[in-house]
Amino acid sequence: MGVPAWVAELGDPPIAHAMAELRPAIEAVGEASGAVMGAYSSGDTAASAKADGSPVTEADLASHRILSAALAATGHAVLSEEGPAPARGAGEAAWIVDPLDGTSDFVSRTGEFTIMAGLVRSGRPVLGVIAQPAARAIFAAQDGAGSYRGHAGSWERLRVGPEREASECRAVCSRNHLSDTDRAVLASLGVAEAVQVGSSIKACRIAAGEADVYVATTGRMKQWDTCASWCVVTEAGGRMTDALGGELEYGPGNMAHERGIVASCGGRIHEIAVGECRAALG
C-alpha cells in the first residue's frame, strides 16, 4: 500500500537534529493511516469485543501489523495495544504504539480517531508521532526540539495557549468514556466550555492552543494512550501528569495509568485541575 501522497508531500518537520527514528515513525503512521482510511472509506468498520470488552476492528489489526513491522526495523522493541508485551529492560528504548486510538469513533464514523507511535528511552518519552487520518494531519514532537503539525503540504510549530483564568479556559473531555467524577471535576473548575472529543485529538488541541485542559480521572488509560501525546503536549509548552500531579510512568510492567491523566497548557490551570482531582478522588 505504501505511504499516502499527503504524508509524502509533507517531508520532514523542520527539526535541525532529528532523531534517526523520526522519519521511520512518520512513514509508519502514514502507511497505517492509508490502511485505516481504506477500511473507513469502504465502510469496513465492524467491531468485535476483546477479552476486556473493548472494541477491535480489522483496521486496528492491519495498522498494528504495519506499525509493528516498520518500527521493529529501527532495532527497538514494539509494544502495541494489539500485540503481546515484548521483553524489555527498564532502561531499554522501546516503541509504545496505539494502532487505532478511538476505535469507537472509527466505528461511529466521527472521524476523530488517531494512530500513535511514541519512543521511550529510560522510561521517558523522547519522540511522538500522531496521525489524524481523516483530517490528513500528522503531529510530531521530539525531546528538546519542539512540537509540529503537518497539514496540506507544510509544517507549523505548535505552542500551547496563554495562561488564563479557569473561567476563561476551554476544556476537552472524552466523547465515549466521560465518568461522573470527570464531570464533577469539570464543574468544579468552572471552565468557559467543555467539548467532548475523541481519541488523542484532545491532547493535540491542547498542543495547538485550541484547548487548555483535559481531565480523565479513571485508571482506564494505558501507556499507549498517552506516550506520543506526552511528547506533543510537553514540547508545545504544556504539561501532562497523572491526576494527582505525579509523573506518568512508561516502564515495563503495569501498562495502566491508574491515577488518571491531566493534560493542560501548564501554569495555574494545571495545578487547579490537579487540586480538583485530588479532592474528587479523596
N, C-alpha and C positions, 0 to 999 in steps of 0.2 A: 504493500500500500504506500509506504513512504511518508515523508513529511509533507503536509499540505502546503500549497503555494503561499498562503497568507503567513505561515510561520517562516518559510524560507526567505520571503521578502524582507522580513524584519532584520535578518542578520543578527549580530551580537549587540547586546546593550553596551553603552559607552563606559565600560569599566576598564581602567588603564592596565591593571594587573589581574586579569580574570583567572580564576582557578581553571585548571585543566578540565575539571568536571562540569564546568558551566555549559559549554556548548553541547556535550552529550546529553545533559539533562534537558535542555531546551528542545533538542531534536526528539528525545524520547517522549516528552509530554506532548510534543507536536504530533508525532506519529500516532500516539494513543488517542489524541483528540480526533484525528481523522477516522479512526475505527469507531469511536464512540458516536461521532456525528453521523457516520454511515448507518449505524443502527437506529439512531434517533430519527433521521430523515425517512427511513424505511418503515418506521412505526414499530420496530422490534424492541419494545420497552417492557415486555412482560417480566415479572419478577417472581422468584421463588424465595422461600424463607430459609435462612441459615439456622444453625443449631441454636443460636442466641435469639432467634426471632427477627433479626434484621433482614431487610430485603437484599437480594443479589440478582443481577441480570447477566445475560450473556455479554453485554457491553463491559460490565465490571471485569469479567474474566478475560475478555480479549485485551482490555487495557492492561490488566495485570501481566499477561504474557509478554506484551510488548515492552513494558517498563522493566520487568524482571530481566529479560534478555539483554536489553540495551544498556541498562545501568550496571549489570554484572560485568560487562565488558570493561568497565573502568577499574576493575580489580577489587571493588568493595562488596561486602555482603549487602543483600537487599532484603529489608523487612517490609513486606506488603500486607495490607489488611486481608488480602485474599489468598495469602500463602502461609506456609509454616514459618515459624520463627527460626531464623538461621542461628547457628552458634557464633557468638561474637563476644570478645572481651570488653570489659568496661571502658577501656581506653581506645578501642579499635574503631576506625572510621567505618560508617555504615550508612546506607541509604534507608530512609523511612518514607514509605510510599503509600498514598491512598489512590488507587486506580480510578475510582469514581466517587468523589466526595459529594454527597447529596443524591444518593440513589433514588430516594423518594421523590425528589424534584425532577429527576430524569424520567421516572415512571409517570409523574403527574404532568410532565411536559411544561414546566415553568421556565426552562432554560437556565435555571440557577443551580448548575452543577459544575464541579471543577475536577481537575486532575492535578495531583500534588506529588512533588518529589523534593525531599529535604535531605541534605547531607549532614551527618553528625560526626564531630571529632571530639574525643574525650568527653562525651556526654553533652556536648553543646552544639546546637545547630549553627553551621557556618555557611550554608548555601541553601536557598529555597527557590523553587520554580513552581508556579501555579498557572495552569491554563484554564481559561474560561471559554470552552469551545464554541458555545452558542453565540458569544459576543466577539469571537475571533480576537481574543486578547490573551496576552501572557504577562505575568508578573514575575520578576526575577530580582533576587537580592543576594548580596554576598557580604560576608563579615567585613565590616570596616569600609565597604565600597559603595554603599547606598542601595536604594530600592527603586525599581523602574517598572513602568508599564509599557508594553509593546502593543501597538494597535495601528491598523491602517498604514503599515509600512514604516513606522518610526517609533522610537523610544522616548519616553519622557521621565524625568526624575520625579519621584514621589516624595511628598512631605506631609506629615500629619497637619491637621488644622491648628490654629492658635488656641491657647488656653482660654477657656470660657467659664462662666459661672454654670453650675449644674442646670439651672433653669433655662440656659441657652443652648445646652448640649443636645445633640442628636444621637439617639441610641439605635443600634441594630440588635435584633434578637432572633432567635430560632423560629423558622417557619413551622417546623414539624416536631420540635422537642422542647417547647417552652413550658417550663414547670411552674407550679403555683408559687414556689419560692422565687424563681426568676421574676415573675410578675410583681411580687411583693417588693423585691429589691428595686426594680424599675420605678415602682410607685413611690418608694421612699426617696429615691434620687430626685424625683420631680423634674425629669428632663422635659425639654420642649416637645419632643416627639420620639416615638419608638416604632420602628418599622421592622416587620418580620421579613427576613431574607434567608435564602437557602445557602447551605454549604459554607466554604471558606470565603465566599464573596463578602461576608461580613467583615472579615479581617482586611480584605483588600480595600474595602470602602474606607476603613479607618486609615490605612496607609495613604490613601489618595486624598485625605482631608474631606471626604464626603460623609463621614460619620465620626463620632467622638468616643463612644464607649460601647462595649459588648460584655454582657454578663451571662455566664452559664454556671449554675451552682451545683448541678448534679455531677456524679462521677462517671457519666456516660462517655465522655470524650476520651480518646486514646491518643497515643503519641503520633500516629499517622494523621490524625485530625488537625494537629497543630504545628508539626515540625517546620514545614515550609512557611506556614503563616507567621510563625515566630520571627523568622528572618525578614519577611516582607514588612511586618509591622515595626520591628525594632530598628531596622535600617532606614525606615522613613521617619524615625524620631519618636516612635511610640513605645508602649510597654505592653508586655504580655506576661502575666504571672498566674499562679493559682488564685482561687477566690479569696484566700486568706493572706495573699501578698507574698507567698513563697515562690522560689524559683521552680519552673517546670523541669521535670527530670526526663532525660532521654537515654537512659542506660538500659541494659538487658534486664529482664525480669518482668515486673509488673508494667503492663502497657497502659493501664488506665491512669488518667489524671483524676484521682479520687476526690480531690478537693476543688474540683471545678476550674473555671477559667475566668479571668478578667483581662480584656484587651482594651486599650484606650490610646488616645493621643498623648497620654502621660500627664504629668503635672497633678494639680489638685483633684481633678475628676477621678483619676485612678485611685488615689488614696481614699476619697469619699466612697467610691464604689466598693473597694475592699472593706472599708469600715461597715458599710451596709450589709455586705455578705457575711461578715463575722457576726453581726448582730442577728441576722436571719438564721444562720446555721448554728448559733449557740456556741 
